[in-house]
Amino acid sequence: QKLGVDAVSLHLMGGADMLRAAAEVMPRPKLWGVTVLTSMGPKDVKIFAASTKIPSLVKSLAKQGWVGGADATICSPREVGMLKKAFPHLDMKFVTPGIRPKGAALNDQNRVMPPGEAALLGIDFIVIGRPITHASDPRKAALDILAEMKAAAPKSLDKE
């Protein structure tokens, strides 16, 4: 509260006990559980989960996050539909990095989606860095992204 922190991201690989301990901090910030980084691809995941595919790992970690008290799940936008289908009874919120406008450089991102497609999924929070911060006109880049989202899903920007 002193620092004005509203949310903290925690890697769900840390386990449910870690998440529960974080949930006991008062005043309690929102806890956003990170599943698999959007910069990671299948080869990266095989290092620590040899026989596990990314969607399966994301699903397992998201469930662990929910059980442990996470307020939101951080995952690739490509996994949101799968998680909504797998857990329709849970009021999961989704935070998605890996949003890249069409034609933008992928940089280190592997599992990405254009902002318009993300808007159609009803994602709660999108994370966009370099396509805005490295643009020659960051304001225009941000406005173009908002316009793409609004065109794809007119009600997508009505949330607070």
C-alpha positions as CSV (number, residue, x, y, z in Angstrom):
1,Q,0.0,0.0,0.0
2,K,2.8,2.4,0.9
3,L,4.4,1.8,-2.5
4,G,1.1,2.0,-4.4
5,V,1.4,-1.6,-5.6
6,D,-1.9,-2.8,-6.9
7,A,-0.8,-6.2,-8.3
8,V,2.1,-8.6,-8.0
9,S,3.0,-11.3,-10.5
10,L,4.2,-14.6,-9.2
11,H,5.5,-17.5,-11.1
12,L,3.2,-20.4,-10.5
13,M,6.1,-22.9,-10.8
14,G,6.8,-21.7,-7.2
15,G,3.9,-23.8,-6.0
16,A,0.6,-23.4,-4.2
17,D,2.3,-22.8,-0.8
18,M,4.2,-19.8,-2.2
19,L,1.0,-18.4,-3.6
20,R,-0.9,-18.9,-0.3
21,A,1.9,-17.2,1.6
22,A,1.7,-14.2,-0.8
23,A,-2.0,-14.1,-0.2
24,E,-1.5,-13.6,3.5
25,V,0.4,-10.3,3.0
26,M,-1.6,-7.4,4.3
27,P,-2.7,-5.2,2.8
28,R,-3.1,-7.8,0.0
29,P,-2.3,-6.7,-3.5
30,K,-3.9,-8.6,-6.5
31,L,-2.0,-11.7,-7.2
32,W,-1.4,-12.5,-10.9
33,G,-0.1,-16.0,-11.5
34,V,2.4,-16.5,-14.4
35,T,2.0,-19.8,-16.2
36,V,4.5,-20.2,-19.0
37,L,6.3,-17.1,-20.3
38,T,5.3,-16.0,-23.8
39,S,8.9,-16.0,-24.8
40,M,9.2,-19.7,-24.2
41,G,8.6,-22.3,-26.9
42,P,8.3,-26.1,-26.8
43,K,12.1,-26.5,-26.7
44,D,12.4,-24.3,-23.6
45,V,9.6,-26.2,-21.8
46,K,11.2,-29.6,-22.5
47,I,14.2,-28.6,-20.3
48,F,12.1,-28.9,-17.1
49,A,9.1,-30.8,-18.2
50,A,10.4,-33.3,-20.8
51,S,7.1,-35.0,-21.7
52,T,4.7,-32.0,-21.2
53,K,3.3,-29.9,-23.9
54,I,2.8,-26.1,-23.3
55,P,-1.0,-26.2,-23.2
56,S,-1.1,-29.0,-20.7
57,L,1.5,-27.2,-18.5
58,V,-0.4,-23.9,-18.7
59,K,-3.7,-25.6,-17.8
60,S,-2.1,-27.3,-14.8
61,L,-0.4,-24.1,-13.5
62,A,-3.6,-22.0,-14.0
63,K,-5.6,-24.5,-12.0
64,Q,-2.9,-24.5,-9.3
65,G,-3.0,-20.7,-9.3
66,W,-6.7,-20.6,-8.9
67,V,-6.6,-23.1,-6.0
68,G,-3.8,-21.1,-4.4
69,G,-5.7,-17.9,-4.5
70,A,-4.5,-16.1,-7.6
71,D,-6.7,-13.2,-8.8
72,A,-5.6,-13.5,-12.4
73,T,-3.7,-15.9,-14.7
74,I,-0.9,-14.6,-16.9
75,C,-0.6,-16.6,-20.0
76,S,-0.2,-16.4,-23.8
77,P,-3.4,-15.0,-25.5
78,R,-3.3,-18.3,-27.5
79,E,-4.2,-20.2,-24.3
80,V,-7.1,-18.1,-23.0
81,G,-9.7,-19.9,-25.0
82,M,-8.5,-23.3,-23.8
83,L,-8.5,-22.1,-20.2
84,K,-12.0,-20.6,-20.4
85,K,-13.2,-23.9,-21.9
86,A,-11.4,-26.0,-19.3
87,F,-12.6,-24.0,-16.3
88,P,-16.0,-22.4,-17.3
89,H,-17.2,-22.4,-13.7
90,L,-14.3,-20.3,-12.5
91,D,-14.2,-16.5,-12.6
92,M,-10.7,-16.4,-14.0
93,K,-9.3,-13.0,-15.1
94,F,-6.6,-13.1,-17.8
95,V,-3.5,-11.0,-18.3
96,T,-1.8,-11.6,-21.6
97,P,1.6,-10.4,-22.8
98,G,2.6,-11.5,-26.3
99,I,0.3,-9.0,-28.0
100,R,1.8,-7.9,-31.3
101,P,0.2,-5.8,-34.0
102,K,0.3,-7.4,-37.4
103,G,3.7,-6.8,-39.0
104,A,5.4,-5.9,-35.7
105,A,8.7,-7.6,-34.8
106,L,8.2,-10.6,-32.6
107,N,11.4,-9.9,-30.7
108,D,11.8,-12.6,-28.0
109,Q,8.1,-13.5,-28.1
110,N,7.0,-17.0,-29.4
111,R,3.3,-17.3,-28.6
112,V,1.7,-14.1,-29.8
113,M,-1.6,-12.7,-31.1
114,P,-2.7,-9.5,-32.8
115,P,-4.6,-7.0,-30.5
116,G,-7.8,-7.4,-32.5
117,E,-7.9,-11.1,-32.0
118,A,-7.1,-10.7,-28.3
119,A,-10.1,-8.3,-28.0
120,L,-12.4,-10.9,-29.4
121,L,-11.4,-13.3,-26.7
122,G,-12.5,-10.9,-23.9
123,I,-9.1,-10.8,-22.3
124,D,-9.2,-8.7,-19.1
125,F,-5.7,-7.1,-19.4
126,I,-3.3,-7.0,-22.3
127,V,0.4,-6.3,-22.0
128,I,2.1,-4.5,-24.9
129,G,5.6,-3.2,-24.5
130,R,8.0,-2.7,-27.4
131,P,5.4,-2.3,-30.2
132,I,4.6,1.0,-28.3
133,T,7.7,2.0,-26.5
134,H,10.1,1.4,-29.4
135,A,7.7,3.0,-32.0
136,S,8.8,6.2,-33.7
137,D,5.5,7.7,-32.4
138,P,4.5,5.8,-29.3
139,R,1.2,7.7,-29.0
140,K,0.2,6.8,-32.5
141,A,1.2,3.2,-32.0
142,A,-1.0,2.9,-28.9
143,L,-3.9,4.6,-30.7
144,D,-3.6,2.3,-33.7
145,I,-3.7,-0.7,-31.3
146,L,-6.8,0.6,-29.6
147,A,-8.4,1.2,-33.0
148,E,-7.7,-2.3,-34.1
149,M,-9.2,-3.7,-30.9
150,K,-12.3,-1.5,-31.2
151,A,-12.8,-2.5,-34.9
152,A,-12.5,-6.2,-34.0
153,A,-14.7,-6.1,-30.9
154,P,-16.5,-2.8,-30.4
155,K,-17.4,-3.6,-26.8
156,S,-13.9,-4.8,-25.8
157,L,-12.9,-1.4,-24.5
158,D,-16.0,-0.8,-22.5
159,K,-14.5,-2.5,-19.4
160,E,-12.9,-0.4,-16.7
